[in-house]
Amino acid sequence: MKKILVVILILLVPVLGAKELVVGVGKFEPFFIEKGETGVFIDIAKAAFDLLPQHHVKFVFMSNERIRIELDEGNIDAGCNIFKESNVKAFLSVPLFRYTDVAVSFKKKNLSINSVAELAGKSIAAYQGATDLLGMDFRLMAEANRSYSEHSKPFVTTNLLVNGSKDVRIGDIFIFLYDINRPLHKREFTADDFSVHYLWPDVYSHVGFREKSIRDEFDQAVKQLQENGVIDAIYHRYEDVLRRH
């Protein structure tokens, strides 16, 4: 009996001695879903932290701007979805969270959109800040287009597309697929009703850490997940589920 207790204590020491790591995460679906602590990016972060049992991770949901502020002020230990351009005082992980911005249109309209130039003259709904992120050609097109608009909430761009107010929606493919699965649209449309035009390369964000040593441990965990195909599998799983619904 004593031997069994000794073994149990030995196994519990790493857990009991784990350091709590407070990690700020976003509040926009399907990347960060507060209910159930799930979502594309949450699942990727969890998979990496699971390889670091010396840290007990506590996720705290907040806006992206609040994550940057809390990280700068030292109130959290790490923050997810940090872009290099944000100038946050943190040690950034390897590129991890993937965004795939695309142009989406109704198949029935049979629009030819194989380049940014072919967006000219079309009514477009894009996410806020798109003209700052999608290149100079896109900015010039948008500035010359009276039917171009930007919106702070992604579901608004989706609504404008599906109700016929706009010809094209610009934004991340995962967010679009998630939006058309909302109760408002689920009975009316499926992914097969739309054409997806891939015009831009993927963009990645990072996890920012206050401590370089923890960042280095995290990067090693991410490398292992990449080599094992775990991260790609998470992206594929979410896309398959969203397309099937």
N, C-alpha and C positions, 0 to 999 in steps of 0.2 A: 504493500500500500504506500509506504514511504517513497519507494522508487517511482511509483506512478505520479505522486504529487510533485516530485522533483522534476520529472519530465514535463508535466503541465506548466510548472513555473518557468522552466527554461523556454518553452514555446511562447509563453505570454510576455516575456521580458521585452522582445522587440516591439510588441504592440503597446505595452504599458509605457515604454520609453519613447514612443513615437512623438515627434514634435508636431504640434498643430500648425497647419499651414492654411492661412485664410486666403482664398482665391476669389477675386472678383470676376463675375461672369455677366454677360449681357442678358437682355430680356426680350429678344426678338426671335420668333419662331420661323423656321424649324431648327435654327442653329442652337438656340438656348431656350429650353422649355422648362419653366420653373416647376410646373406640376410633374412630380416624379423625377425631377432632376435628370432630364434626358435631353435629346436633341443631337444633331450632327456633331457640333463642336464639343458639347459636354461629353459625349461618348468617347470622342478622341482623347480629350484631356483625361478622362477617367482611366482609359486604357493605359496611358503613359504613367499616371500617378500610381496605378496598381502595381507597377514594377518598382515603385519606391516605397516599400512598406515602412521605412524609417520616418515617413511623414504621414500624419493624419490630416487629410484634406477636408476643409470645410468650405463649400461653395456659397458665395453670397451674391444674390442677383441684384443688379443695378444697371443704370444706363451706361452706355459707352463713355460718355463724358465724365460721369461720376467715377468710373473705374480709373480713368487717367488721373483725376484729382486725388483720389484716395491712395493711389500708388505713389504719386509725387509727394504726398504728405506723410507717407509711411504708415498709413492706417491699415493697409492690407499687405500681405507678403508677395502676392503675385496677381496679375490681371490678364485675363484672356482677351484675344482679339485686338491686340495692339499693333498699329501700323508704324513703320519706321518714321514716316513723315510727322508723326504726332509729337516727337521730341520729348517723350516721357522719360523721366529719370529712372531708368530701369535697364537691366541686362536682358536683352531680347533672345528668345529661343530661336532655333532654326525655323524657317518658314513652315507653318503648320496648317492653318485654317484657310481653306480654298474658297474663293469666290469666282463664279463663272458668269460674268455679265454677258447677256445675249439680247438680241432683238426678237420679239415674239409677235406673230401676226396670225390672223385666222387663215387656215388653209383655203377656205372657200373664196377668199379674196385673191388668191394666187399671186401674191406680191413677190417680185424679184428683188431680193436684198442680199447681195453677195459682197457688198462693201459699204463703208460708211457713206460714200458718195451717193449711193442709191437710196439713202434715207431722205435725201433732199426732196422737199415738196410734200412729204407725208406728215400727217398729224401724229405727234409722238408724245407719249407720257413717260417720263424718266424719273429716277430717284433723285433726291436732293443732292446736289454736288456732282452730278454725272459729268457736267462740262469741265470740271476740274480734274477728273480722273480718267476720262476715256480718250484723251489725246487732242491735239490741236485741230485735226481734221473734223472731229466730232464737234468741238467747240464752235468752229466756224460755221458748220452746217446748222447748229442749233441757233446761233445768233442771227442767221439769215432766214430762219424758219419761223413764221408768225404762229404756226400751229404746234410749236414745241412748248412743253411745260414740264416743270419739275415739282415733285411732291415729297413731303417728309415721311409719309407713311406708305410703305410699299403696296398695301392692299388697295389703296386709292388708284394707283397706276393700273392694277389688274382690273378693277371695276370699270375704269374708263375704256379699257380695251374690250372687255366682254359686253359692255352695253352699247358699243358702237361709236362712242364719242371720239375714240382715237384709233388710228390704223395700226399703231405699233406701240408695244410696251418695251422699255429698256430697263433691265435689271437682272438680278441673279436668278438662274434657272431653278434652284431649289426653292427660293421664296415664291416664285411664280407657281410651281407645281403645288406647293403647300396652299397657296391662296385659292386655287381653283378647286381644292378639296374642302374648302370651308362650306358650311351648310348653305350659304347664299348661292353658291355656284354648282355644288356637287351633283345635283340632279340634272343640270342643264348641259354641262360640258365635261369632257375628258381631255387628257393630254393629246389624244389623237386628233382633236379638232384644231390644233394649232401647228404652225410651222415655226421651228426654232432656227434662228439665223446666228451662227457663231462668227462674230466679227472681231473679237478682242481676245488677247491671251488671258489666261487665268491670273488672278492676283491673290497673294497670300498675306495673312496677318500672323502675329506671333503671340507667345505668352511672354509677358514682361515680369521679371523677378527682381526683388530688392537685393537678393544675395547671389553673387556670381556662382558660388559653389553649388547652390541648388539648381540654378540654370544649367550648369554643366551636367549634373545628374539627370536632369529632365531631358536634355538633348541626347544623352546616351540611351535613355528609354525610348525616345522617339525614333532614333536610328534603328533600334531593335524591332519596333513595330513596323517601320517601313520595310525592313528586310524580310519580315514575316508576312507582309501583305495585309496586316491588320487594318491599317488606316484606309487603304483603298477599299477594303471590304466594307468598312463602315459607310463610306460614301456610296458605294454601289447598293448597299442594302436600303438606305434611305431613298435613293432615287427609284429603285424598283418598287418599293412600297407606294411612293407618291404617284408613280405612273400607272400603277394597277388600279388605284382607287377611282 
